[in-house]
Amino acid sequence: MPGTLGGRLGGMTLRTTQNILFCLCNSIYDVFCPVYRPCAMVVPDFELICEIMLVAEGFLDARLLARKFITLYSLCKELLSKQVEIFSVS
């Protein structure tokens, strides 16, 4: 196996690796594993976020406007291409 040195020691095989990064990653994982807990991720409610931003700016019909903005945004996301257009100015 490349990168390893092997030897026999009384019926046992002794292997050492030269992959220091693997050893460091395992030790870092062992240190941080008890600190961090698993968490669940959810999709943000863009309509509520938009409504709150519109209310903060002083719009009276913020709920209706937020629904229209999100409808417009979702239609643009579905219908427009993801290709990046590069315009050159001569």
PyMOL Python script that loads the backbone (N, CA, C, O; Angstrom):
from pymol import cmd

cmd.read_pdbstr("""\
ATOM      1  N   MET A   1       0.854  -1.185   0.000  1.00  0.00           N
ATOM      2  CA  MET A   1       0.000   0.000   0.000  1.00  0.00           C
ATOM      3  C   MET A   1       0.887   1.230   0.000  1.00  0.00           C
ATOM      4  O   MET A   1       1.732   1.361   0.886  1.00  0.00           O
ATOM      5  N   PRO A   2       0.731   2.147  -0.965  1.00  0.00           N
ATOM      6  CA  PRO A   2       1.586   3.323  -1.013  1.00  0.00           C
ATOM      7  C   PRO A   2       1.345   4.240   0.174  1.00  0.00           C
ATOM      8  O   PRO A   2       0.213   4.424   0.621  1.00  0.00           O
ATOM      9  N   GLY A   3       2.420   4.803   0.668  1.00  0.00           N
ATOM     10  CA  GLY A   3       2.294   5.755   1.768  1.00  0.00           C
ATOM     11  C   GLY A   3       2.277   5.108   3.137  1.00  0.00           C
ATOM     12  O   GLY A   3       2.089   5.805   4.134  1.00  0.00           O
ATOM     13  N   THR A   4       2.467   3.798   3.223  1.00  0.00           N
ATOM     14  CA  THR A   4       2.481   3.152   4.532  1.00  0.00           C
ATOM     15  C   THR A   4       3.747   2.329   4.676  1.00  0.00           C
ATOM     16  O   THR A   4       4.311   1.835   3.700  1.00  0.00           O
ATOM     17  N   LEU A   5       4.160   2.201   5.879  1.00  0.00           N
ATOM     18  CA  LEU A   5       5.284   1.335   6.210  1.00  0.00           C
ATOM     19  C   LEU A   5       4.725   0.193   7.036  1.00  0.00           C
ATOM     20  O   LEU A   5       4.015   0.438   8.011  1.00  0.00           O
ATOM     21  N   GLY A   6       5.015  -1.012   6.684  1.00  0.00           N
ATOM     22  CA  GLY A   6       4.462  -2.142   7.428  1.00  0.00           C
ATOM     23  C   GLY A   6       5.566  -2.995   8.018  1.00  0.00           C
ATOM     24  O   GLY A   6       6.659  -3.064   7.456  1.00  0.00           O
ATOM     25  N   GLY A   7       5.310  -3.628   9.108  1.00  0.00           N
ATOM     26  CA  GLY A   7       6.284  -4.516   9.721  1.00  0.00           C
ATOM     27  C   GLY A   7       5.579  -5.555  10.566  1.00  0.00           C
ATOM     28  O   GLY A   7       4.425  -5.374  10.953  1.00  0.00           O
ATOM     29  N   ARG A   8       6.284  -6.658  10.854  1.00  0.00           N
ATOM     30  CA  ARG A   8       5.718  -7.717  11.687  1.00  0.00           C
ATOM     31  C   ARG A   8       6.333  -7.600  13.071  1.00  0.00           C
ATOM     32  O   ARG A   8       7.544  -7.426  13.211  1.00  0.00           O
ATOM     33  N   LEU A   9       5.506  -7.695  14.071  1.00  0.00           N
ATOM     34  CA  LEU A   9       5.971  -7.558  15.439  1.00  0.00           C
ATOM     35  C   LEU A   9       5.318  -8.647  16.262  1.00  0.00           C
ATOM     36  O   LEU A   9       4.240  -8.424  16.814  1.00  0.00           O
ATOM     37  N   GLY A  10       5.927  -9.813  16.367  1.00  0.00           N
ATOM     38  CA  GLY A  10       5.396 -10.899  17.190  1.00  0.00           C
ATOM     39  C   GLY A  10       4.014 -11.343  16.772  1.00  0.00           C
ATOM     40  O   GLY A  10       3.156 -11.534  17.634  1.00  0.00           O
ATOM     41  N   GLY A  11       3.758 -11.515  15.487  1.00  0.00           N
ATOM     42  CA  GLY A  11       2.448 -11.955  15.027  1.00  0.00           C
ATOM     43  C   GLY A  11       1.488 -10.804  14.773  1.00  0.00           C
ATOM     44  O   GLY A  11       0.419 -11.017  14.201  1.00  0.00           O
ATOM     45  N   MET A  12       1.845  -9.583  15.186  1.00  0.00           N
ATOM     46  CA  MET A  12       1.004  -8.414  14.937  1.00  0.00           C
ATOM     47  C   MET A  12       1.561  -7.636  13.757  1.00  0.00           C
ATOM     48  O   MET A  12       2.772  -7.608  13.540  1.00  0.00           O
ATOM     49  N   THR A  13       0.693  -7.019  13.012  1.00  0.00           N
ATOM     50  CA  THR A  13       1.138  -6.157  11.926  1.00  0.00           C
ATOM     51  C   THR A  13       1.098  -4.722  12.408  1.00  0.00           C
ATOM     52  O   THR A  13       0.076  -4.254  12.908  1.00  0.00           O
ATOM     53  N   LEU A  14       2.192  -4.039  12.259  1.00  0.00           N
ATOM     54  CA  LEU A  14       2.298  -2.645  12.660  1.00  0.00           C
ATOM     55  C   LEU A  14       2.293  -1.794  11.402  1.00  0.00           C
ATOM     56  O   LEU A  14       3.150  -1.959  10.534  1.00  0.00           O
ATOM     57  N   ARG A  15       1.327  -0.880  11.301  1.00  0.00           N
ATOM     58  CA  ARG A  15       1.244  -0.006  10.132  1.00  0.00           C
ATOM     59  C   ARG A  15       1.273   1.436  10.609  1.00  0.00           C
ATOM     60  O   ARG A  15       0.567   1.809  11.546  1.00  0.00           O
ATOM     61  N   THR A  16       2.084   2.227   9.963  1.00  0.00           N
ATOM     62  CA  THR A  16       2.105   3.666  10.213  1.00  0.00           C
ATOM     63  C   THR A  16       1.800   4.361   8.900  1.00  0.00           C
ATOM     64  O   THR A  16       2.191   3.888   7.833  1.00  0.00           O
ATOM     65  N   THR A  17       1.112   5.466   8.977  1.00  0.00           N
ATOM     66  CA  THR A  17       0.746   6.178   7.764  1.00  0.00           C
ATOM     67  C   THR A  17       1.476   7.503   7.692  1.00  0.00           C
ATOM     68  O   THR A  17       1.834   8.088   8.715  1.00  0.00           O
ATOM     69  N   GLN A  18       1.688   7.962   6.495  1.00  0.00           N
ATOM     70  CA  GLN A  18       2.316   9.261   6.292  1.00  0.00           C
ATOM     71  C   GLN A  18       1.265  10.334   6.011  1.00  0.00           C
ATOM     72  O   GLN A  18       1.610  11.479   5.717  1.00  0.00           O
ATOM     73  N   ASN A  19       0.004   9.974   6.098  1.00  0.00           N
ATOM     74  CA  ASN A  19      -1.078  10.913   5.828  1.00  0.00           C
ATOM     75  C   ASN A  19      -1.386  11.679   7.113  1.00  0.00           C
ATOM     76  O   ASN A  19      -2.259  11.282   7.884  1.00  0.00           O
ATOM     77  N   ILE A  20      -0.673  12.769   7.337  1.00  0.00           N
ATOM     78  CA  ILE A  20      -0.823  13.554   8.558  1.00  0.00           C
ATOM     79  C   ILE A  20      -2.186  14.237   8.594  1.00  0.00           C
ATOM     80  O   ILE A  20      -2.777  14.372   9.666  1.00  0.00           O
ATOM     81  N   LEU A  21      -2.692  14.668   7.444  1.00  0.00           N
ATOM     82  CA  LEU A  21      -3.978  15.353   7.387  1.00  0.00           C
ATOM     83  C   LEU A  21      -5.087  14.473   7.934  1.00  0.00           C
ATOM     84  O   LEU A  21      -5.980  14.969   8.620  1.00  0.00           O
ATOM     85  N   PHE A  22      -5.052  13.161   7.643  1.00  0.00           N
ATOM     86  CA  PHE A  22      -6.059  12.243   8.152  1.00  0.00           C
ATOM     87  C   PHE A  22      -6.024  12.213   9.671  1.00  0.00           C
ATOM     88  O   PHE A  22      -7.073  12.233  10.316  1.00  0.00           O
ATOM     89  N   CYS A  23      -4.837  12.166  10.247  1.00  0.00           N
ATOM     90  CA  CYS A  23      -4.707  12.137  11.705  1.00  0.00           C
ATOM     91  C   CYS A  23      -5.196  13.437  12.324  1.00  0.00           C
ATOM     92  O   CYS A  23      -5.868  13.425  13.355  1.00  0.00           O
ATOM     93  N   LEU A  24      -4.856  14.571  11.690  1.00  0.00           N
ATOM     94  CA  LEU A  24      -5.293  15.859  12.217  1.00  0.00           C
ATOM     95  C   LEU A  24      -6.807  16.008  12.148  1.00  0.00           C
ATOM     96  O   LEU A  24      -7.424  16.516  13.084  1.00  0.00           O
ATOM     97  N   CYS A  25      -7.414  15.566  11.034  1.00  0.00           N
ATOM     98  CA  CYS A  25      -8.867  15.681  10.900  1.00  0.00           C
ATOM     99  C   CYS A  25      -9.578  14.851  11.950  1.00  0.00           C
ATOM    100  O   CYS A  25     -10.579  15.295  12.511  1.00  0.00           O
ATOM    101  N   ASN A  26      -9.089  13.670  12.222  1.00  0.00           N
ATOM    102  CA  ASN A  26      -9.716  12.827  13.247  1.00  0.00           C
ATOM    103  C   ASN A  26      -9.587  13.452  14.621  1.00  0.00           C
ATOM    104  O   ASN A  26     -10.539  13.416  15.400  1.00  0.00           O
ATOM    105  N   SER A  27      -8.431  14.027  14.943  1.00  0.00           N
ATOM    106  CA  SER A  27      -8.269  14.633  16.262  1.00  0.00           C
ATOM    107  C   SER A  27      -9.130  15.889  16.387  1.00  0.00           C
ATOM    108  O   SER A  27      -9.689  16.150  17.452  1.00  0.00           O
ATOM    109  N   ILE A  28      -9.241  16.666  15.314  1.00  0.00           N
ATOM    110  CA  ILE A  28     -10.104  17.853  15.344  1.00  0.00           C
ATOM    111  C   ILE A  28     -11.561  17.425  15.503  1.00  0.00           C
ATOM    112  O   ILE A  28     -12.308  18.042  16.263  1.00  0.00           O
ATOM    113  N   TYR A  29     -11.965  16.385  14.799  1.00  0.00           N
ATOM    114  CA  TYR A  29     -13.336  15.885  14.917  1.00  0.00           C
ATOM    115  C   TYR A  29     -13.618  15.428  16.345  1.00  0.00           C
ATOM    116  O   TYR A  29     -14.689  15.708  16.885  1.00  0.00           O
ATOM    117  N   ASP A  30     -12.664  14.727  16.962  1.00  0.00           N
ATOM    118  CA  ASP A  30     -12.851  14.249  18.332  1.00  0.00           C
ATOM    119  C   ASP A  30     -12.972  15.398  19.325  1.00  0.00           C
ATOM    120  O   ASP A  30     -13.667  15.277  20.334  1.00  0.00           O
ATOM    121  N   VAL A  31     -12.299  16.509  19.044  1.00  0.00           N
ATOM    122  CA  VAL A  31     -12.351  17.657  19.947  1.00  0.00           C
ATOM    123  C   VAL A  31     -13.684  18.382  19.822  1.00  0.00           C
ATOM    124  O   VAL A  31     -14.288  18.741  20.833  1.00  0.00           O
ATOM    125  N   PHE A  32     -14.154  18.605  18.586  1.00  0.00           N
ATOM    126  CA  PHE A  32     -15.350  19.416  18.377  1.00  0.00           C
ATOM    127  C   PHE A  32     -16.654  18.629  18.409  1.00  0.00           C
ATOM    128  O   PHE A  32     -17.722  19.233  18.509  1.00  0.00           O
ATOM    129  N   CYS A  33     -16.602  17.332  18.330  1.00  0.00           N
ATOM    130  CA  CYS A  33     -17.824  16.523  18.293  1.00  0.00           C
ATOM    131  C   CYS A  33     -18.705  16.732  19.527  1.00  0.00           C
ATOM    132  O   CYS A  33     -19.914  16.902  19.371  1.00  0.00           O
ATOM    133  N   PRO A  34     -18.153  16.729  20.750  1.00  0.00           N
ATOM    134  CA  PRO A  34     -19.039  16.939  21.907  1.00  0.00           C
ATOM    135  C   PRO A  34     -19.579  18.362  22.013  1.00  0.00           C
ATOM    136  O   PRO A  34     -20.591  18.582  22.678  1.00  0.00           O
ATOM    137  N   VAL A  35     -18.927  19.332  21.374  1.00  0.00           N
ATOM    138  CA  VAL A  35     -19.321  20.729  21.504  1.00  0.00           C
ATOM    139  C   VAL A  35     -20.546  21.046  20.658  1.00  0.00           C
ATOM    140  O   VAL A  35     -21.462  21.729  21.116  1.00  0.00           O
ATOM    141  N   TYR A  36     -20.562  20.550  19.425  1.00  0.00           N
ATOM    142  CA  TYR A  36     -21.634  20.877  18.499  1.00  0.00           C
ATOM    143  C   TYR A  36     -22.699  19.800  18.498  1.00  0.00           C
ATOM    144  O   TYR A  36     -22.389  18.609  18.531  1.00  0.00           O
ATOM    145  N   ARG A  37     -23.935  20.212  18.461  1.00  0.00           N
ATOM    146  CA  ARG A  37     -25.072  19.295  18.449  1.00  0.00           C
ATOM    147  C   ARG A  37     -25.717  19.334  17.066  1.00  0.00           C
ATOM    148  O   ARG A  37     -25.645  20.357  16.385  1.00  0.00           O
ATOM    149  N   PRO A  38     -26.342  18.242  16.641  1.00  0.00           N
ATOM    150  CA  PRO A  38     -27.044  18.271  15.353  1.00  0.00           C
ATOM    151  C   PRO A  38     -28.251  19.210  15.406  1.00  0.00           C
ATOM    152  O   PRO A  38     -28.893  19.354  16.447  1.00  0.00           O
ATOM    153  N   CYS A  39     -28.542  19.830  14.296  1.00  0.00           N
ATOM    154  CA  CYS A  39     -29.684  20.734  14.238  1.00  0.00           C
ATOM    155  C   CYS A  39     -30.430  20.502  12.932  1.00  0.00           C
ATOM    156  O   CYS A  39     -29.874  19.977  11.967  1.00  0.00           O
ATOM    157  N   ALA A  40     -31.678  20.896  12.919  1.00  0.00           N
ATOM    158  CA  ALA A  40     -32.511  20.742  11.722  1.00  0.00           C
ATOM    159  C   ALA A  40     -32.534  22.062  10.966  1.00  0.00           C
ATOM    160  O   ALA A  40     -32.557  23.136  11.566  1.00  0.00           O
ATOM    161  N   MET A  41     -32.528  21.968   9.656  1.00  0.00           N
ATOM    162  CA  MET A  41     -32.590  23.154   8.813  1.00  0.00           C
ATOM    163  C   MET A  41     -33.965  23.195   8.152  1.00  0.00           C
ATOM    164  O   MET A  41     -34.501  22.164   7.746  1.00  0.00           O
ATOM    165  N   VAL A  42     -34.523  24.386   8.049  1.00  0.00           N
ATOM    166  CA  VAL A  42     -35.825  24.540   7.410  1.00  0.00           C
ATOM    167  C   VAL A  42     -35.717  25.586   6.311  1.00  0.00           C
ATOM    168  O   VAL A  42     -34.804  26.412   6.317  1.00  0.00           O
ATOM    169  N   VAL A  43     -36.636  25.548   5.384  1.00  0.00           N
ATOM    170  CA  VAL A  43     -36.690  26.538   4.310  1.00  0.00           C
ATOM    171  C   VAL A  43     -37.315  27.816   4.875  1.00  0.00           C
ATOM    172  O   VAL A  43     -38.374  27.751   5.498  1.00  0.00           O
ATOM    173  N   PRO A  44     -36.688  28.963   4.672  1.00  0.00           N
ATOM    174  CA  PRO A  44     -37.246  30.202   5.218  1.00  0.00           C
ATOM    175  C   PRO A  44     -38.561  30.579   4.542  1.00  0.00           C
ATOM    176  O   PRO A  44     -38.768  30.309   3.359  1.00  0.00           O
ATOM    177  N   ASP A  45     -39.434  31.199   5.307  1.00  0.00           N
ATOM    178  CA  ASP A  45     -40.723  31.661   4.796  1.00  0.00           C
ATOM    179  C   ASP A  45     -40.513  33.044   4.180  1.00  0.00           C
ATOM    180  O   ASP A  45     -40.580  34.061   4.870  1.00  0.00           O
ATOM    181  N   PHE A  46     -40.261  33.064   2.878  1.00  0.00           N
ATOM    182  CA  PHE A  46     -39.931  34.318   2.203  1.00  0.00           C
ATOM    183  C   PHE A  46     -41.094  35.307   2.227  1.00  0.00           C
ATOM    184  O   PHE A  46     -40.881  36.519   2.268  1.00  0.00           O
ATOM    185  N   GLU A  47     -42.311  34.797   2.202  1.00  0.00           N
ATOM    186  CA  GLU A  47     -43.469  35.701   2.217  1.00  0.00           C
ATOM    187  C   GLU A  47     -43.534  36.465   3.540  1.00  0.00           C
ATOM    188  O   GLU A  47     -43.793  37.668   3.554  1.00  0.00           O
ATOM    189  N   LEU A  48     -43.300  35.768   4.642  1.00  0.00           N
ATOM    190  CA  LEU A  48     -43.312  36.423   5.950  1.00  0.00           C
ATOM    191  C   LEU A  48     -42.154  37.412   6.074  1.00  0.00           C
ATOM    192  O   LEU A  48     -42.325  38.507   6.609  1.00  0.00           O
ATOM    193  N   ILE A  49     -40.981  37.028   5.580  1.00  0.00           N
ATOM    194  CA  ILE A  49     -39.830  37.928   5.629  1.00  0.00           C
ATOM    195  C   ILE A  49     -40.105  39.188   4.814  1.00  0.00           C
ATOM    196  O   ILE A  49     -39.814  40.298   5.259  1.00  0.00           O
ATOM    197  N   CYS A  50     -40.669  39.010   3.620  1.00  0.00           N
ATOM    198  CA  CYS A  50     -40.993  40.148   2.766  1.00  0.00           C
ATOM    199  C   CYS A  50     -42.055  41.041   3.413  1.00  0.00           C
ATOM    200  O   CYS A  50     -41.964  42.268   3.358  1.00  0.00           O
ATOM    201  N   GLU A  51     -43.051  40.418   4.021  1.00  0.00           N
ATOM    202  CA  GLU A  51     -44.109  41.191   4.686  1.00  0.00           C
ATOM    203  C   GLU A  51     -43.536  42.032   5.824  1.00  0.00           C
ATOM    204  O   GLU A  51     -43.898  43.199   5.973  1.00  0.00           O
ATOM    205  N   ILE A  52     -42.657  41.456   6.618  1.00  0.00           N
ATOM    206  CA  ILE A  52     -42.059  42.190   7.737  1.00  0.00           C
ATOM    207  C   ILE A  52     -41.208  43.347   7.232  1.00  0.00           C
ATOM    208  O   ILE A  52     -41.222  44.431   7.814  1.00  0.00           O
ATOM    209  N   MET A  53     -40.469  43.119   6.153  1.00  0.00           N
ATOM    210  CA  MET A  53     -39.658  44.202   5.592  1.00  0.00           C
ATOM    211  C   MET A  53     -40.538  45.337   5.065  1.00  0.00           C
ATOM    212  O   MET A  53     -40.207  46.511   5.229  1.00  0.00           O
ATOM    213  N   LEU A  54     -41.659  44.984   4.431  1.00  0.00           N
ATOM    214  CA  LEU A  54     -42.562  46.019   3.911  1.00  0.00           C
ATOM    215  C   LEU A  54     -43.250  46.783   5.040  1.00  0.00           C
ATOM    216  O   LEU A  54     -43.418  47.999   4.950  1.00  0.00           O
ATOM    217  N   VAL A  55     -43.646  46.086   6.097  1.00  0.00           N
ATOM    218  CA  VAL A  55     -44.257  46.756   7.252  1.00  0.00           C
ATOM    219  C   VAL A  55     -43.242  47.700   7.888  1.00  0.00           C
ATOM    220  O   VAL A  55     -43.591  48.807   8.297  1.00  0.00           O
ATOM    221  N   ALA A  56     -41.984  47.261   7.970  1.00  0.00           N
ATOM    222  CA  ALA A  56     -40.950  48.108   8.563  1.00  0.00           C
ATOM    223  C   ALA A  56     -40.723  49.381   7.748  1.00  0.00           C
ATOM    224  O   ALA A  56     -40.334  50.412   8.297  1.00  0.00           O
ATOM    225  N   GLU A  57     -40.964  49.308   6.448  1.00  0.00           N
ATOM    226  CA  GLU A  57     -40.810  50.487   5.596  1.00  0.00           C
ATOM    227  C   GLU A  57     -42.064  51.361   5.592  1.00  0.00           C
ATOM    228  O   GLU A  57     -42.043  52.458   5.034  1.00  0.00           O
ATOM    229  N   GLY A  58     -43.161  50.893   6.207  1.00  0.00           N
ATOM    230  CA  GLY A  58     -44.354  51.717   6.343  1.00  0.00           C
ATOM    231  C   GLY A  58     -45.475  51.414   5.362  1.00  0.00           C
ATOM    232  O   GLY A  58     -46.421  52.196   5.271  1.00  0.00           O
ATOM    233  N   PHE A  59     -45.408  50.314   4.628  1.00  0.00           N
ATOM    234  CA  PHE A  59     -46.479  49.964   3.700  1.00  0.00           C
ATOM    235  C   PHE A  59     -47.697  49.457   4.481  1.00  0.00           C
ATOM    236  O   PHE A  59     -47.560  48.662   5.411  1.00  0.00           O
ATOM    237  N   LEU A  60     -48.879  49.921   4.094  1.00  0.00           N
ATOM    238  CA  LEU A  60     -50.098  49.527   4.804  1.00  0.00           C
ATOM    239  C   LEU A  60     -50.626  48.178   4.329  1.00  0.00           C
ATOM    240  O   LEU A  60     -51.121  47.391   5.136  1.00  0.00           O
ATOM    241  N   ASP A  61     -50.528  47.904   3.041  1.00  0.00           N
ATOM    242  CA  ASP A  61     -50.985  46.627   2.495  1.00  0.00           C
ATOM    243  C   ASP A  61     -49.803  45.675   2.318  1.00  0.00           C
ATOM    244  O   ASP A  61     -49.598  45.127   1.236  1.00  0.00           O
ATOM    245  N   ALA A  62     -49.041  45.486   3.367  1.00  0.00           N
ATOM    246  CA  ALA A  62     -47.803  44.716   3.284  1.00  0.00           C
ATOM    247  C   ALA A  62     -48.062  43.243   2.970  1.00  0.00           C
ATOM    248  O   ALA A  62     -47.294  42.626   2.232  1.00  0.00           O
ATOM    249  N   ARG A  63     -49.125  42.681   3.517  1.00  0.00           N
ATOM    250  CA  ARG A  63     -49.394  41.257   3.290  1.00  0.00           C
ATOM    251  C   ARG A  63     -49.709  40.982   1.818  1.00  0.00           C
ATOM    252  O   ARG A  63     -49.194  40.025   1.240  1.00  0.00           O
ATOM    253  N   LEU A  64     -50.544  41.807   1.224  1.00  0.00           N
ATOM    254  CA  LEU A  64     -50.897  41.655  -0.181  1.00  0.00           C
ATOM    255  C   LEU A  64     -49.682  41.888  -1.085  1.00  0.00           C
ATOM    256  O   LEU A  64     -49.449  41.141  -2.036  1.00  0.00           O
ATOM    257  N   LEU A  65     -48.918  42.929  -0.775  1.00  0.00           N
ATOM    258  CA  LEU A  65     -47.723  43.211  -1.563  1.00  0.00           C
ATOM    259  C   LEU A  65     -46.686  42.097  -1.438  1.00  0.00           C
ATOM    260  O   LEU A  65     -46.040  41.736  -2.422  1.00  0.00           O
ATOM    261  N   ALA A  66     -46.527  41.560  -0.251  1.00  0.00           N
ATOM    262  CA  ALA A  66     -45.564  40.473  -0.048  1.00  0.00           C
ATOM    263  C   ALA A  66     -45.958  39.253  -0.860  1.00  0.00           C
ATOM    264  O   ALA A  66     -45.105  38.607  -1.469  1.00  0.00           O
ATOM    265  N   ARG A  67     -47.248  38.933  -0.871  1.00  0.00           N
ATOM    266  CA  ARG A  67     -47.717  37.785  -1.659  1.00  0.00           C
ATOM    267  C   ARG A  67     -47.442  38.006  -3.149  1.00  0.00           C
ATOM    268  O   ARG A  67     -47.048  37.078  -3.856  1.00  0.00           O
ATOM    269  N   LYS A  68     -47.652  39.241  -3.621  1.00  0.00           N
ATOM    270  CA  LYS A  68     -47.390  39.539  -5.029  1.00  0.00           C
ATOM    271  C   LYS A  68     -45.898  39.483  -5.345  1.00  0.00           C
ATOM    272  O   LYS A  68     -45.504  38.975  -6.395  1.00  0.00           O
ATOM    273  N   PHE A  69     -45.075  39.998  -4.448  1.00  0.00           N
ATOM    274  CA  PHE A  69     -43.628  39.945  -4.666  1.00  0.00           C
ATOM    275  C   PHE A  69     -43.132  38.506  -4.730  1.00  0.00           C
ATOM    276  O   PHE A  69     -42.312  38.168  -5.583  1.00  0.00           O
ATOM    277  N   ILE A  70     -43.621  37.667  -3.841  1.00  0.00           N
ATOM    278  CA  ILE A  70     -43.165  36.276  -3.801  1.00  0.00           C
ATOM    279  C   ILE A  70     -43.656  35.525  -5.040  1.00  0.00           C
ATOM    280  O   ILE A  70     -42.939  34.682  -5.580  1.00  0.00           O
ATOM    281  N   THR A  71     -44.870  35.826  -5.488  1.00  0.00           N
ATOM    282  CA  THR A  71     -45.369  35.212  -6.727  1.00  0.00           C
ATOM    283  C   THR A  71     -44.498  35.626  -7.904  1.00  0.00           C
ATOM    284  O   THR A  71     -44.122  34.793  -8.729  1.00  0.00           O
ATOM    285  N   LEU A  72     -44.179  36.906  -7.980  1.00  0.00           N
ATOM    286  CA  LEU A  72     -43.315  37.406  -9.047  1.00  0.00           C
ATOM    287  C   LEU A  72     -41.929  36.765  -8.969  1.00  0.00           C
ATOM    288  O   LEU A  72     -41.376  36.358  -9.990  1.00  0.00           O
ATOM    289  N   TYR A  73     -41.374  36.674  -7.781  1.00  0.00           N
ATOM    290  CA  TYR A  73     -40.043  36.090  -7.594  1.00  0.00           C
ATOM    291  C   TYR A  73     -40.028  34.618  -7.994  1.00  0.00           C
ATOM    292  O   TYR A  73     -39.101  34.166  -8.667  1.00  0.00           O
ATOM    293  N   SER A  74     -41.040  33.876  -7.586  1.00  0.00           N
ATOM    294  CA  SER A  74     -41.071  32.443  -7.913  1.00  0.00           C
ATOM    295  C   SER A  74     -41.264  32.226  -9.415  1.00  0.00           C
ATOM    296  O   SER A  74     -40.674  31.307  -9.982  1.00  0.00           O
ATOM    297  N   LEU A  75     -42.083  33.058 -10.068  1.00  0.00           N
ATOM    298  CA  LEU A  75     -42.240  32.954 -11.519  1.00  0.00           C
ATOM    299  C   LEU A  75     -40.936  33.266 -12.243  1.00  0.00           C
ATOM    300  O   LEU A  75     -40.569  32.572 -13.191  1.00  0.00           O
ATOM    301  N   CYS A  76     -40.240  34.302 -11.801  1.00  0.00           N
ATOM    302  CA  CYS A  76     -38.949  34.638 -12.416  1.00  0.00           C
ATOM    303  C   CYS A  76     -37.940  33.513 -12.214  1.00  0.00           C
ATOM    304  O   CYS A  76     -37.171  33.186 -13.118  1.00  0.00           O
ATOM    305  N   LYS A  77     -37.951  32.935 -11.043  1.00  0.00           N
ATOM    306  CA  LYS A  77     -37.023  31.837 -10.753  1.00  0.00           C
ATOM    307  C   LYS A  77     -37.294  30.628 -11.636  1.00  0.00           C
ATOM    308  O   LYS A  77     -36.359  29.965 -12.083  1.00  0.00           O
ATOM    309  N   GLU A  78     -38.561  30.338 -11.890  1.00  0.00           N
ATOM    310  CA  GLU A  78     -38.928  29.180 -12.708  1.00  0.00           C
ATOM    311  C   GLU A  78     -38.722  29.434 -14.203  1.00  0.00           C
ATOM    312  O   GLU A  78     -38.267  28.549 -14.928  1.00  0.00           O
ATOM    313  N   LEU A  79     -39.055  30.644 -14.662  1.00  0.00           N
ATOM    314  CA  LEU A  79     -39.101  30.894 -16.096  1.00  0.00           C
ATOM    315  C   LEU A  79     -37.807  31.444 -16.691  1.00  0.00           C
ATOM    316  O   LEU A  79     -37.514  31.196 -17.861  1.00  0.00           O
ATOM    317  N   LEU A  80     -37.042  32.174 -15.914  1.00  0.00           N
ATOM    318  CA  LEU A  80     -35.811  32.759 -16.454  1.00  0.00           C
ATOM    319  C   LEU A  80     -34.680  31.748 -16.399  1.00  0.00           C
ATOM    320  O   LEU A  80     -34.626  30.898 -15.510  1.00  0.00           O
ATOM    321  N   SER A  81     -33.779  31.855 -17.366  1.00  0.00           N
ATOM    322  CA  SER A  81     -32.656  30.916 -17.410  1.00  0.00           C
ATOM    323  C   SER A  81     -31.630  31.277 -16.341  1.00  0.00           C
ATOM    324  O   SER A  81     -31.586  32.408 -15.857  1.00  0.00           O
ATOM    325  N   LYS A  82     -30.815  30.302 -15.988  1.00  0.00           N
ATOM    326  CA  LYS A  82     -29.781  30.521 -14.990  1.00  0.00           C
ATOM    327  C   LYS A  82     -28.475  30.937 -15.624  1.00  0.00           C
ATOM    328  O   LYS A  82     -27.460  31.050 -14.937  1.00  0.00           O
ATOM    329  N   GLN A  83     -28.483  31.167 -16.932  1.00  0.00           N
ATOM    330  CA  GLN A  83     -27.280  31.556 -17.644  1.00  0.00           C
ATOM    331  C   GLN A  83     -26.900  32.985 -17.283  1.00  0.00           C
ATOM    332  O   GLN A  83     -27.751  33.874 -17.246  1.00  0.00           O
ATOM    333  N   VAL A  84     -25.632  33.194 -17.020  1.00  0.00           N
ATOM    334  CA  VAL A  84     -25.144  34.516 -16.687  1.00  0.00           C
ATOM    335  C   VAL A  84     -24.831  35.255 -17.980  1.00  0.00           C
ATOM    336  O   VAL A  84     -24.097  34.757 -18.834  1.00  0.00           O
ATOM    337  N   GLU A  85     -25.387  36.430 -18.110  1.00  0.00           N
ATOM    338  CA  GLU A  85     -25.151  37.245 -19.306  1.00  0.00           C
ATOM    339  C   GLU A  85     -23.991  38.183 -19.008  1.00  0.00           C
ATOM    340  O   GLU A  85     -23.959  38.847 -17.972  1.00  0.00           O
ATOM    341  N   ILE A  86     -23.043  38.225 -19.929  1.00  0.00           N
ATOM    342  CA  ILE A  86     -21.896  39.113 -19.784  1.00  0.00           C
ATOM    343  C   ILE A  86     -21.977  40.152 -20.891  1.00  0.00           C
ATOM    344  O   ILE A  86     -21.932  39.826 -22.077  1.00  0.00           O
ATOM    345  N   PHE A  87     -22.096  41.396 -20.482  1.00  0.00           N
ATOM    346  CA  PHE A  87     -22.189  42.492 -21.445  1.00  0.00           C
ATOM    347  C   PHE A  87     -20.856  43.231 -21.459  1.00  0.00           C
ATOM    348  O   PHE A  87     -20.292  43.536 -20.408  1.00  0.00           O
ATOM    349  N   SER A  88     -20.373  43.505 -22.629  1.00  0.00           N
ATOM    350  CA  SER A  88     -19.126  44.248 -22.742  1.00  0.00           C
ATOM    351  C   SER A  88     -19.432  45.664 -23.212  1.00  0.00           C
ATOM    352  O   SER A  88     -20.257  45.866 -24.104  1.00  0.00           O
ATOM    353  N   VAL A  89     -18.780  46.619 -22.623  1.00  0.00           N
ATOM    354  CA  VAL A  89     -18.963  48.020 -22.997  1.00  0.00           C
ATOM    355  C   VAL A  89     -17.772  48.407 -23.856  1.00  0.00           C
ATOM    356  O   VAL A  89     -16.624  48.303 -23.424  1.00  0.00           O
ATOM    357  N   SER A  90     -18.051  48.860 -25.087  1.00  0.00           N
ATOM    358  CA  SER A  90     -16.963  49.231 -26.007  1.00  0.00           C
ATOM    359  C   SER A  90     -16.710  50.703 -25.962  1.00  0.00           C
ATOM    360  O   SER A  90     -15.832  51.201 -26.667  1.00  0.00           O
TER     361      SER A  90
END
""", "prot")
cmd.dss("prot")
cmd.show_as("cartoon", "prot")
cmd.util.cbc("prot")
cmd.orient("prot")
